């Protein structure tokens, strides 16, 4: 949602994670879906994220900072790969 992309959501992939935000002393729940972009023009929302970029599989894994998010990405990628028949 922070990219302002117009997308079609693939509701056949849904993944939930919970994590603790130490500086706020709270638990956060996040739900992830796969989305297929209708356009490729990224426009980040100021205050939400620093930068939006398109990247390939390898670069994305390098950019992701947390293991739980890497796990979500791996599962989403496998879902897309299985559904569309693509490779890394």
TIRO-494859 format. One line per 4 residues: their letters; for each residue x negated, z, y negated of N, C-alpha, C. Coordinates in pm, whole numbers, plus 32768, in hexadecimal, padded with zeros to 4 digits. Layout:
N
a> X/Z/Y/X/Z/Y/X/Z/Y ~ ... .
//
This chain:
88
xxxx> 7FAF/8000/8078/8000/8000/8000/7FAB/8000/7F82 ~ 7F30/8032/7F88/7EDB/8039/7F11/7EA0/7FB2/7EE8 ~ 7EBB/7F49/7F34/7E84/7EC5/7F15/7EE6/7E6C/7ECB ~ 7F64/7E96/7EC3/7FCF/7E46/7E85/7FE7/7DC1/7ECB .
xxxx> 7FBF/7DB7/7F4A/7FD7/7D3D/7F96/8068/7D35/7FC2 ~ 809C/7CBB/7FC6/811E/7CA1/8001/8103/7C86/8095 ~ 813F/7CD6/80EE/8120/7CCD/817C/819D/7CCF/81D2 ~ 818B/7CA3/824D/81EF/7CB7/82B6/81B6/7D23/8311 .
xxxx> 8201/7D8E/8325/81D4/7DFD/8378/81F6/7DE1/840A ~ 8190/7DEF/845F/81A1/7DE2/84EF/81C1/7E6D/8525 ~ 8240/7E86/8538/826B/7F0D/8563/824F/7F28/85F6 ~ 8216/7EC8/863F/81F4/7EE1/86CB/8174/7F34/86D6 .
xxxx> 812C/7F44/8667/80B7/7F9D/8664/80D5/800D/8602 ~ 80D2/8088/8635/80E6/80FF/85E2/8089/8169/8616 ~ 8038/81A4/85BF/7FD6/8208/85EA/7FD3/8279/8584 ~ 7FDA/82F2/85B4/7FDC/8368/855C/7F5D/83BB/856F .
xxxx> 7F2B/83EF/8501/7EBE/844F/8507/7EDD/84C2/84A8 ~ 7EA2/8535/84C4/7EA9/85A9/846C/7E1A/85D4/8450 ~ 7E01/85FC/83D5/7D7C/862B/83B2/7D85/8695/8344 ~ 7D1E/86E7/833D/7D1A/8756/82DF/7CCA/872F/8264 .
xxxx> 7D04/8746/81EE/7CC0/872D/8170/7C8D/87B4/813E ~ 7C0A/87CA/814E/7BCF/884D/8132/7BDE/8879/80A1 ~ 7BC3/881E/8042/7BC6/884A/7FB6/7C53/886A/7F85 ~ 7CBA/883E/7FD0/7D45/885F/7FAD/7D81/88C3/800F .
xxxx> 7D36/88DF/807C/7D60/893E/80E2/7DEA/891B/811C ~ 7DFC/8899/813B/7E7B/886B/8173/7E62/8806/81E3 ~ 7EC4/87FB/823B/7EC4/8794/82A2/7F12/871C/826D ~ 7EE3/86A5/828B/7F27/862B/8263/7F45/85D8/82DF .
xxxx> 7FBD/85A0/82E4/7FE4/8544/834E/7FE5/84B8/8313 ~ 7FAF/845A/835D/7FAE/83CE/8331/7FE0/8376/83A2 ~ 8030/8313/837F/8066/82B4/83E0/8031/822A/83BA ~ 7FFA/81E3/841C/7FBF/8160/8405/800D/80F4/8450 .
xxxx> 801A/8081/8410/8057/800B/844B/7FF9/7F96/8437 ~ 800B/7F2E/8485/7FC6/7EB0/846E/801E/7E60/840E ~ 7FDE/7E1E/83AE/8028/7DCA/834F/7FE4/7D43/8344 ~ 8035/7CDC/833D/8004/7C54/8330/8019/7C2A/829E .
xxxx> 7FAC/7C0B/8256/7FBB/7BE9/81C7/7FFE/7B61/81B4 ~ 8055/7B5A/814F/8093/7ADB/8128/803A/7A93/80C3 ~ 7FE9/7ADF/807A/7F87/7AA9/801D/7F05/7AF6/8034 ~ 7E99/7AC7/7FFA/7E18/7B08/800E/7DDA/7B38/7F8B .
xxxx> 7E2A/7B44/7F23/7DFC/7B6F/7E9F/7E04/7C08/7E96 ~ 7D91/7C4A/7EA3/7D8C/7CDD/7EA0/7D8E/7D10/7E10 ~ 7DE1/7D77/7DF7/7DE8/7DB6/7D73/7DF3/7E4D/7D8B ~ 7D83/7E91/7D82/7D86/7F20/7D9F/7DCE/7F6E/7D31 .
xxxx> 7E12/7FD9/7D5C/7E55/8032/7CFF/7DEE/8093/7CC6 ~ 7DDF/8094/7C44/7D7F/80F0/7C06/7DA7/817F/7C27 ~ 7D43/81D0/7C43/7D5B/825B/7C64/7D72/8275/7CF8 ~ 7D94/820D/7D42/7DAC/821C/7DD1/7D30/81F9/7E23 .
xxxx> 7CF4/8185/7E06/7C7D/8159/7E4C/7C1D/8119/7DE8 ~ 7B9E/8115/7E0C/7B38/80E0/7DB2/7B32/8048/7DB6 ~ 7B38/800F/7E30/7B25/7F7F/7E3F/7B6E/7F4C/7EBA ~ 7BA2/7ED2/7EB1/7BDF/7E8D/7F23/7B85/7E18/7F48 .
xxxx> 7B6C/7E08/7FC9/7B1E/7D96/7FF9/7B57/7D66/807E ~ 7B43/7CE6/809C/7B5E/7CB1/8121/7ADA/7CB6/816C ~ 7ADD/7CDF/81E9/7A61/7CE4/8237/7A7E/7CC5/82C9 ~ 7A15/7C9F/8310/7A25/7C84/839E/7A1E/7D08/83EC .
xxxx> 7A2F/7CFC/846D/7A32/7D73/84C4/79B7/7DCB/84B3 ~ 7940/7D8E/84C0/78C3/7DDB/84BB/78B2/7E22/8435 ~ 78C8/7DDA/83C8/78B8/7E15/8343/791F/7E84/832C ~ 7998/7E70/835C/79FF/7ED8/834E/79D4/7F58/8393 .
xxxx> 799F/7F4C/840C/7971/7FC4/8454/7901/800A/8409 ~ 78AC/7FBD/83C4/7841/7FF9/8374/7878/803E/82F9 ~ 78E2/8008/82BF/791B/803F/8244/796F/80BC/825A ~ 79AD/80C7/82CF/7A03/813B/82E9/79AF/81B9/82FA .
xxxx> 79D6/8222/82B3/7984/829A/82AD/79A6/8303/8318 ~ 7A20/8304/834A/7A4A/8370/83A3/7A6C/833A/842E ~ 7A46/8387/8493/7A5B/835D/851D/7AF0/8349/853D ~ 7B48/839E/8506/7BD6/838F/8526/7C0E/830D/84EC .
xxxx> 7BDC/82E2/8479/7C08/8263/843E/7BCC/81ED/848C ~ 7B51/81FC/84B9/7B15/8194/850D/7B66/8184/858E ~ 7B96/81F3/85C4/7BE7/81EE/863D/7C6B/81A5/8623 ~ 7CAB/81BF/85B2/7D27/8179/858D/7D0A/80E3/8582 .
xxxx> 7C9D/80C1/853D/7C7A/8034/852C/7C62/7FF1/85B2 ~ 7C18/8034/860C/7BFE/7FFD/8692/7C81/7FE0/86DB ~ 7CDD/8040/86D7/7D5D/802F/871C/7DB0/7FBF/86DD ~ 7DB1/7FB7/8659/7DFA/7F4D/8614/7DBD/7EC5/8633 .
xxxx> 7D39/7EBF/8631/7CF4/7E41/864E/7D12/7E13/86DD ~ 7D0E/7E6F/873B/7D2D/7E4E/87C6/7DBC/7E1C/87D1 ~ 7E18/7E5C/878A/7EA3/7E31/878B/7EAF/7DA0/8759 ~ 7E6E/7D82/86EA/7E72/7CFB/86B1/7E30/7C98/8710 .
xxxx> 7DBC/7CBE/8743/7D73/7C67/879F/7DC7/7C45/881A ~ 7E05/7CAB/8854/7E59/7C96/88CA/7ED3/7C40/88A9 ~ 7F0E/7C56/8836/7F87/7C10/880F/7F6A/7B7F/87E4 ~ 7EFD/7B6B/879F/7EDE/7AE6/876A/7E74/7A9B/87B8 .
xxxx> 7E30/7ADF/8814/7DC9/7A9D/8863/7D4B/7A7D/8814 ~ 7D24/7AD7/87B7/7CAA/7AC0/8769/7C38/7B12/87A1 ~ 7BBF/7AF5/8772/7B47/7B3C/879E/7AFC/7B6B/8723 ~ 7AA0/7BCC/8737/7A54/7C05/86C7/7A06/7B9D/867E .
//
